[in-house]
Amino acid sequence: MSFDLKLSVQQESQNLSPQQKKLNRLIEQIEQQKIQLAAWQKAQAEIQQQARKTLVPIYTELHDILFQQLEQLWNSLQRYDFSKADIAQLDDKIQNLAAILKSSQVLSEQQKLKVAQIDHFYQQHAEHTQAKKHKKKPTIESHDPTETYDQHLNHEQAEVDLDGYEYDTQQYEVEREQHRLNRQKQKREQAQKMAEQSLKTVYLKIASIIHPDREKDESKKIEKTEMLQHANAAYEKQDLFYLLKLQIQVEQNRGEAQKGLSNEQLKFYKLALDAQKQQLDSQIDDIIESLNWTKQEKSKVKNFSNPLQITDMYKKLEADCAELKQQVKWEKEGLKYISRVKGLEMLLENGAL
């Protein structure tokens, strides 16, 4: 069974109302979305497979180099004497490296443990600084890095004032992202609820109109039986869009198209279609989200002015690989300097760490 996706051509010739034209445009948009969703679903596995093949090995190499930098800087901080300004630079660099690596999925368990210990040390350091500002004595847990922490404080011979503004900014970013996710979840739940209510309403109305047991004409009875089978299948699949199109067709067959849809019908169709459109948007967004491999890339996608296309993801994957390869090259070069005391001192002197 097939039928026109928009309101009938006959209605088109009758100068549709602005509301009916908006409804037609919405139906066209949803049809395009369904095509886009199918294309994204098909491309998702292929892009992920390509990312695992090309991007993951580069990430693994990069994180290994960053870990070597972290370990080398941490060891240098404990072994050698540095000025207060140099210690501040080293602290900042080590904190940044630990922040990057603590969520890494490619490090060994031993490397992850080392990163966690260093990150724990700086969390205690931040608590110590905040407590001093409020003239409170911090509670330091019994932990191997604590011994290093005491040595570190003695080594500095002065209080290091960590940048509290950066900490607050990070906390603000976390809260803002959580608020965005909660708002997105709420919108999806509302759309799902609206879609479920509309689904049942539309299905029951169709069933009451076309139930074959009420039809005496055998040819029409067969036709209605087929339509009801389609309606049952759509209801089981929760395909609201198909049921709405079917309802429009049923009403057209009854001659209601001659007098046009009522404002109440148009309002209901629009609300239901809006819910369907939002669900499709969410499904496509989820796929795109799954194809972004870093927080930075997810941020870029959120700020992207135009909707991303599948070809954009392939181009982005290629660009990301090239960018990461360049970063690996730079970080390798940096590791050469960090591994030598004189090289590290030169970086610190020029503020290039």
C-alpha positions, 0 to 999 in steps of 0.5 A, a space after each residue: 500500500 502506498 499513498 502521498 506523503 503530503 496532503 493530497 494534490 487535490 487539497 494543494 489545488 484548493 489553496 491550502 491554509 498557511 497551517 496546512 502548508 507548514 504541516 506539509 513542510 514538516 512532513 517533508 523535513 521528517 522524511 528527509 530526517 529519516 533518510 539522513 538517519 538511515 545513512 548515518 546508521 549505515 556510516 556509523 560502524 564504518 567510520 568507527 572501524 576506520 577510526 580504530 584503525 587509523 586514530 587509535 594507534 596515533 592516540 596510543 603513541 601520543 599518550 605514551 609520549 605524554 606519560 614519559 614527559 609526565 614521569 620525567 618531569 615528576 622525577 626531575 622535580 624531586 631530584 633537582 633544585 629549581 627556583 620558585 618560578 620554575 617550580 610553578 611552571 613544572 607544577 602547571 605542566 605536570 598537572 595538565 599532563 595528569 589531567 589529560 592522561 587520567 582518563 586515557 584508555 590506552 595506558 597500561 595499568 601500571 601507567 594509570 596507577 602512576 598518573 592517579 598517584 600524581 593527580 592525587 598529590 595535586 588534589 591534596 596540594 590544592 586542598 592544602 592551599 585552600 585550607 591555608 587561605 581559610 586558616 584551616 589545617 588540611 587533612 592529608 591521607 596516608 599515601 605514598 605520594 604524601 611523602 613526596 608532597 612533604 618533600 615538595 613543600 620543603 623544597 619550595 620553601 614557600 607557599 605555592 599559590 595555585 591558580 584558584 580561578 582555573 579550578 573554579 573555571 573547570 568546575 563551572 564548565 563541568 556544571 554547565 555541561 551537566 546542565 546541558 545534558 540534563 536539559 537535553 535529557 528532559 527534552 527527550 523525555 518530553 518528546 518521548 512522552 508526547 510521541 507515545 500519547 500521540 501514537 496511541 491516539 492516532 492508532 485508535 482513531 484509525 482503527 475505529 474508522 477502518 475496522 473491516 468488521 464494519 464494512 459490508 462491501 467486500 472489496 472495501 473490506 479487503 482494502 480496510 483489512 490491509 490498511 489495518 494490518 499496516 496500522 497494527 505493524 506501525 503501532 508495534 514499531 511505534 512508527 508515529 510518522 507512518 500512522 499520521 500519514 495513514 490517518 491523513 489518507 484515511 480521512 481523505 478517503 472519507 471525503 474529509 479532505 474536501 473540507 480540509 483539516 480542522 485547526 484542532 487536527 492541524 495543531 495535533 498533527 504538528 505537535 505529534 510531528 514535532 515530537 517525531 522530528 525531535 526524536 529523529 534529531 536526538 538519534 542523529 545527534 547520538 550517532 554524531 556524538 559517538 563518532 567524536 573521540 575527544 572532549 575537544 572534538 565534541 565541543 567543536 561539534 556543539 559549536 558547529 554552525 551548520 549540521 554535520 554531514 557524513 562526508 564531514 566526519 570522514 574529512 574530520 577523521 583525516 584532519 584529526 589524524 594529521 593533526 595528531 601526527 604533528 602533535 606526536 612529532 612535537 611532543 617527541 621533540 619536547 621529550 628530548 629536551 625534558 629528558 636532559 637537565 640542561 634542556 629542561 632548564 632551557 625550556 623553563 628559562 624561555 617559558 616554553 615548557 
